[in-house]
Amino acid sequence: MPGTVITYIVRRLIAAIGLLIIVSAITFSIFYLVPRWAGASPETLANRYVGRAATEETVKLTAERLGLYDPIAVQYWNWAKGVVVGAEYDYGAGVERCPAPCLGYSFITKQPVWPELLDRIPVTLSLAAGASILWLVFGVAIGVLSALRRGSIFDRAAMTVALAGVSLPIFFTGLISLAFFSYRLGWTKPGGTFVPLTDNPVLWAQALILPWITLAFLFSAQYARLTRAGMLETMNEDFIRTARAKGLKERNVVVQHGLRGALTPILTIFGLDVGLLLGGAVLTEKTFSLPGLGKYAVDGIVANDLPKILGVTLVAAVFIVLANLIVDLLYAVVDPRVRAK
């Protein structure tokens, strides 16, 4: 049995590494080929990194130093090599060293992308961790209770609220909650006041409690509906009737047999949701002015800073692949039959 589990984990790790390589190649190609297809020349791309008064010769030299005349395969190889061993960027005025892992160098902020991402990952990680715990606990609990009390007032009220949660966009509920709880009642701190957990845990929680609740309201609605549907199907299975006939307590029947049978789709969507959030909760971070990966990506798009956008995209891909890898491993725990696949 241990050998089977190890083989399963190694197989999934190899698949995850291969997927990351493919995603990085496709993402790099999109960011550097689409401008070419739109008619942008290497000189046009290099013009972003020089001053407005730069001469044509200076622009061409900058394009040559940045490798914009090289084939896309050569450019990707140089970039991938920089991720592993670091890179140097010669833009005329000097040579900038980008240590590994080098996801690119922003010539607008004059900073490597990776250190800037590291400063913002704790914000997004804090947001995703707190919100995911809230929506998982409340969403699954409400879904189970709704399934057990099908047709009751609680069931109808919970599904109505869940429908509202799914329908309302995050920027609407976020702005409403900010206006009411922060600016009118003063119960929470307004956006843009993030404090690291290591500095002050209380202020850290106060700054994130409203974004957590706003995100949890959206996602818990989906989980409540999904859990309710799964529980209604599972509780009508023959093994549930057999468990009850054996005299098991109803709580054990619901938790050990009913809920466990409905866990597989919940694990799937939970892994995807957490992976996407770790890649940057764009609307939430923008609404609450949190300096996370999502806001960083928006700022890069506004400034037309391709290295920033590429860096965020690749970090998001890593988080999504890792989240799905963890879900695959959890499948093996919940359902041992998965190990043989």
C-alpha positions as CSV (number, residue, x, y, z in Angstrom):
1,M,0.0,0.0,0.0
2,P,2.7,2.6,0.8
3,G,4.5,1.9,-2.5
4,T,1.2,2.4,-4.4
5,V,0.7,5.8,-2.7
6,I,4.3,6.9,-3.4
7,T,3.9,5.9,-7.0
8,Y,0.7,7.8,-7.3
9,I,2.3,10.9,-5.8
10,V,5.4,10.7,-8.0
11,R,3.2,10.3,-11.1
12,R,1.1,13.4,-10.2
13,L,4.3,15.4,-9.4
14,I,5.8,14.6,-12.8
15,A,2.5,15.5,-14.5
16,A,2.4,18.8,-12.6
17,I,5.9,19.8,-13.6
18,G,5.2,19.0,-17.3
19,L,2.0,21.0,-17.1
20,L,3.9,24.0,-15.7
21,I,6.4,23.9,-18.5
22,I,3.7,23.8,-21.1
23,V,1.7,26.6,-19.4
24,S,4.9,28.8,-19.2
25,A,5.7,28.2,-22.8
26,I,2.1,29.0,-24.0
27,T,1.9,32.1,-21.7
28,F,5.3,33.4,-22.8
29,S,4.3,32.9,-26.5
30,I,1.0,34.7,-26.1
31,F,2.6,37.8,-24.4
32,Y,5.3,38.1,-27.0
33,L,3.6,36.9,-30.2
34,V,0.3,38.7,-29.9
35,P,1.9,42.1,-30.1
36,R,3.8,40.9,-33.2
37,W,0.5,39.7,-34.8
38,A,-1.0,43.0,-34.0
39,G,1.7,44.7,-36.1
40,A,4.1,45.8,-33.4
41,S,7.7,45.6,-34.5
42,P,10.7,44.9,-32.1
43,E,11.4,48.6,-32.3
44,T,7.8,49.4,-31.1
45,L,8.2,47.0,-28.2
46,A,11.7,48.5,-27.3
47,N,10.3,52.0,-27.4
48,R,8.5,51.3,-24.1
49,Y,11.8,51.0,-22.3
50,V,13.5,54.2,-23.6
51,G,12.8,57.8,-23.1
52,R,10.5,59.8,-25.4
53,A,13.4,61.7,-26.9
54,A,15.3,58.5,-27.8
55,T,16.7,58.3,-31.3
56,E,16.0,55.6,-33.8
57,E,19.5,54.2,-33.3
58,T,19.0,54.0,-29.5
59,V,15.7,52.2,-29.9
60,K,17.2,49.6,-32.2
61,L,20.2,49.1,-29.8
62,T,17.7,48.6,-26.9
63,A,15.7,46.1,-28.9
64,E,18.9,44.2,-29.7
65,R,20.1,44.2,-26.1
66,L,16.7,42.9,-25.0
67,G,16.8,40.1,-27.5
68,L,13.6,41.2,-29.3
69,Y,15.1,40.3,-32.7
70,D,15.7,36.7,-31.6
71,P,13.2,33.9,-32.6
72,I,10.5,33.3,-30.0
73,A,12.1,29.9,-29.1
74,V,15.4,31.6,-28.3
75,Q,13.6,34.3,-26.2
76,Y,11.7,31.6,-24.3
77,W,14.9,29.6,-23.6
78,N,16.7,32.7,-22.3
79,W,13.7,33.6,-20.1
80,A,13.4,30.0,-18.8
81,K,17.1,29.9,-18.1
82,G,16.7,33.2,-16.1
83,V,14.1,31.5,-13.9
84,V,16.6,28.9,-12.9
85,V,20.0,30.7,-12.8
86,G,19.0,34.4,-13.0
87,A,19.5,36.9,-15.9
88,E,21.1,40.2,-16.8
89,Y,19.2,43.0,-18.6
90,D,21.2,45.5,-20.6
91,Y,19.0,48.4,-21.5
92,G,21.7,50.9,-22.5
93,A,22.0,53.0,-19.3
94,G,23.4,50.1,-17.4
95,V,23.1,46.4,-16.8
96,E,20.6,45.2,-14.2
97,R,21.1,41.8,-12.5
98,C,17.9,39.8,-11.9
99,P,18.7,36.9,-9.4
100,A,17.0,33.5,-9.7
101,P,14.1,32.9,-9.8
102,C,13.9,35.7,-12.4
103,L,10.4,36.0,-13.8
104,G,11.3,39.2,-15.7
105,Y,12.5,42.7,-15.1
106,S,10.1,45.7,-15.1
107,F,11.8,48.6,-16.9
108,I,9.0,50.9,-15.7
109,T,9.6,50.4,-12.0
110,K,13.3,49.5,-12.5
111,Q,12.8,46.4,-10.3
112,P,12.8,42.6,-10.9
113,V,9.3,41.2,-10.9
114,W,9.9,38.3,-8.4
115,P,10.7,40.4,-5.3
116,E,7.6,42.6,-6.0
117,L,5.5,39.5,-6.2
118,L,7.0,38.2,-2.9
119,D,5.8,41.4,-1.2
120,R,2.3,40.8,-2.4
121,I,1.9,37.1,-2.1
122,P,1.3,37.3,1.7
123,V,-1.7,39.6,1.1
124,T,-3.3,37.3,-1.4
125,L,-2.5,34.3,0.7
126,S,-4.1,35.8,3.8
127,L,-7.2,36.8,1.8
128,A,-7.5,33.4,0.3
129,A,-6.8,31.4,3.4
130,G,-9.3,33.2,5.6
131,A,-12.1,33.4,3.0
132,S,-11.7,29.7,2.0
133,I,-12.1,28.5,5.6
134,L,-15.2,30.6,6.1
135,W,-16.9,29.6,2.8
136,L,-16.0,25.9,3.2
137,V,-17.3,25.7,6.8
138,F,-20.5,27.7,6.3
139,G,-21.2,26.5,2.8
140,V,-20.9,22.8,3.6
141,A,-22.8,23.2,6.9
142,I,-25.7,25.1,5.3
143,G,-25.8,22.6,2.5
144,V,-26.0,19.6,4.8
145,L,-28.7,21.2,7.0
146,S,-30.7,22.2,3.9
147,A,-30.5,18.6,2.6
148,L,-31.6,17.1,5.9
149,R,-34.5,19.6,6.2
150,R,-35.6,19.5,2.6
151,G,-38.6,21.7,1.9
152,S,-38.5,23.4,5.3
153,I,-38.4,27.2,5.8
154,F,-34.7,27.0,6.6
155,D,-34.1,25.1,3.3
156,R,-36.0,27.7,1.2
157,A,-34.5,30.7,3.0
158,A,-30.9,29.3,2.7
159,M,-31.3,28.5,-1.0
160,T,-32.7,32.0,-1.6
161,V,-29.8,33.6,0.1
162,A,-27.5,31.3,-1.8
163,L,-29.0,32.3,-5.1
164,A,-28.5,36.0,-4.2
165,G,-24.9,35.3,-3.2
166,V,-24.2,33.6,-6.5
167,S,-26.0,36.3,-8.5
168,L,-24.5,39.4,-6.9
169,P,-21.1,40.5,-8.3
170,I,-18.2,40.8,-5.8
171,F,-17.6,44.5,-6.5
172,F,-21.3,45.3,-5.7
173,T,-21.4,43.4,-2.4
174,G,-17.9,44.7,-1.5
175,L,-18.8,48.4,-2.1
176,I,-22.1,48.0,-0.1
177,S,-20.3,46.3,2.8
178,L,-17.6,49.0,2.8
179,A,-20.1,51.8,2.8
180,F,-22.2,50.2,5.5
181,F,-19.8,48.5,7.9
182,S,-16.7,50.6,7.5
183,Y,-17.8,54.2,6.7
184,R,-21.3,54.3,8.3
185,L,-21.0,52.0,11.4
186,G,-17.2,52.0,11.7
187,W,-17.1,48.4,12.7
188,T,-14.2,47.5,10.4
189,K,-11.2,49.3,8.9
190,P,-11.6,50.7,5.3
191,G,-9.6,49.2,2.4
192,G,-5.9,49.7,1.9
193,T,-4.9,49.2,5.5
194,F,-3.3,45.7,5.4
195,V,-1.1,44.8,8.3
196,P,1.1,41.7,8.1
197,L,0.2,38.8,10.4
198,T,3.6,38.8,12.0
199,D,3.4,42.5,12.9
200,N,0.0,42.5,14.6
201,P,-2.4,39.6,14.3
202,V,-5.4,41.6,15.6
203,L,-5.0,44.4,13.1
204,W,-4.3,41.8,10.4
205,A,-7.7,40.2,11.0
206,Q,-9.5,43.6,11.3
207,A,-8.2,44.6,7.9
208,L,-9.3,41.4,6.2
209,I,-12.5,40.5,8.0
210,L,-14.7,42.4,5.6
211,P,-13.0,41.0,2.4
212,W,-13.2,37.5,4.0
213,I,-16.9,37.8,4.6
214,T,-17.6,39.3,1.2
215,L,-15.7,36.6,-0.6
216,A,-17.2,33.9,1.7
217,F,-20.7,35.1,0.9
218,L,-20.1,34.6,-2.8
219,F,-18.4,31.2,-2.6
220,S,-20.3,29.7,0.3
221,A,-23.5,30.1,-1.7
222,Q,-22.1,27.9,-4.4
223,Y,-20.8,25.3,-1.9
224,A,-24.2,25.3,-0.1
225,R,-26.0,24.5,-3.4
226,L,-23.4,21.9,-4.4
227,T,-23.4,20.2,-1.0
228,R,-27.2,20.1,-0.8
229,A,-27.5,18.5,-4.2
230,G,-24.8,15.9,-3.3
231,M,-26.3,15.1,0.1
232,L,-29.8,14.7,-1.4
233,E,-28.4,12.2,-3.9
234,T,-26.2,10.4,-1.4
235,M,-28.7,10.1,1.4
236,N,-31.0,8.1,-0.9
237,E,-28.4,5.4,-1.6
238,D,-28.8,1.8,-0.5
239,F,-25.7,2.0,1.8
240,I,-27.3,4.8,3.8
241,R,-30.3,2.7,4.5
242,T,-28.0,-0.2,5.4
243,A,-26.1,2.0,7.9
244,R,-29.4,3.1,9.5
245,A,-30.6,-0.5,9.6
246,K,-27.5,-1.5,11.5
247,G,-28.4,0.9,14.3
248,L,-25.8,3.6,13.6
249,K,-26.5,7.0,15.1
250,E,-27.9,9.5,12.6
251,R,-25.0,11.8,13.1
252,N,-22.5,9.1,12.2
253,V,-24.7,8.2,9.2
254,V,-24.7,11.7,7.9
255,V,-21.0,12.6,8.6
256,Q,-19.2,9.3,8.0
257,H,-21.3,8.0,5.1
258,G,-23.4,10.7,3.6
259,L,-21.0,13.7,3.7
260,R,-18.0,11.6,2.7
261,G,-19.8,10.4,-0.4
262,A,-20.5,14.0,-1.4
263,L,-17.0,15.2,-0.8
264,T,-15.5,14.5,-4.3
265,P,-17.2,17.3,-6.2
266,I,-16.6,19.7,-3.3
267,L,-12.9,18.9,-3.2
268,T,-12.7,19.5,-7.0
269,I,-14.3,22.9,-6.9
270,F,-12.5,23.9,-3.7
271,G,-9.1,23.2,-5.3
272,L,-9.9,25.2,-8.3
273,D,-11.4,28.1,-6.3
274,V,-8.4,28.3,-3.9
275,G,-5.9,28.1,-6.8
276,L,-7.6,30.9,-8.6
277,L,-7.8,33.0,-5.5
278,L,-4.1,32.5,-4.8
279,G,-3.4,33.7,-8.3
280,G,-5.0,37.0,-7.4
281,A,-8.5,37.9,-6.3
282,V,-8.6,40.8,-8.8
283,L,-12.0,42.4,-8.1
284,T,-11.8,41.9,-4.3
285,E,-8.3,43.3,-4.0
286,K,-9.2,46.2,-6.2
287,T,-12.4,46.9,-4.4
288,F,-10.8,46.9,-0.9
289,S,-7.5,48.4,-2.1
290,L,-5.5,45.4,-0.9
291,P,-1.9,45.4,-2.3
292,G,-2.1,41.7,-3.5
293,L,-1.3,39.9,-6.7
294,G,-4.7,40.9,-8.3
295,K,-4.1,44.6,-7.8
296,Y,-0.5,44.2,-8.9
297,A,-1.8,42.6,-12.2
298,V,-4.3,45.4,-12.7
299,D,-1.5,48.0,-12.2
300,G,0.7,46.1,-14.7
301,I,-2.1,46.1,-17.3
302,V,-2.8,49.8,-16.9
303,A,0.9,50.6,-17.2
304,N,1.3,48.1,-20.1
305,D,4.1,46.4,-18.2
306,L,4.3,43.0,-19.8
307,P,6.9,41.5,-17.4
308,K,4.6,42.2,-14.5
309,I,1.6,40.6,-16.2
310,L,3.6,37.6,-17.3
311,G,5.0,37.1,-13.8
312,V,1.5,37.2,-12.2
313,T,0.1,34.9,-14.8
314,L,2.8,32.3,-14.2
315,V,2.6,32.5,-10.4
316,A,-1.2,32.0,-10.7
317,A,-0.6,29.0,-12.9
318,V,1.7,27.5,-10.3
319,F,-0.9,28.0,-7.6
320,I,-3.6,26.4,-9.7
321,V,-1.5,23.4,-10.6
322,L,-0.4,23.0,-6.9
323,A,-4.0,23.3,-5.7
324,N,-5.1,20.6,-8.2
325,L,-2.2,18.4,-7.2
326,I,-3.2,18.6,-3.6
327,V,-6.8,17.8,-4.6
328,D,-5.6,14.7,-6.5
329,L,-3.7,13.6,-3.4
330,L,-6.8,14.1,-1.3
331,Y,-8.8,12.0,-3.7
332,A,-6.5,9.1,-2.9
333,V,-7.4,9.6,0.8
334,V,-11.1,10.0,0.4
335,D,-11.5,7.3,-2.3
336,P,-8.7,4.6,-2.4
337,R,-9.9,3.5,-5.8
338,V,-8.3,6.6,-7.3
339,R,-4.8,5.3,-6.5
340,A,-5.1,2.6,-9.1
341,K,-6.0,5.0,-11.9
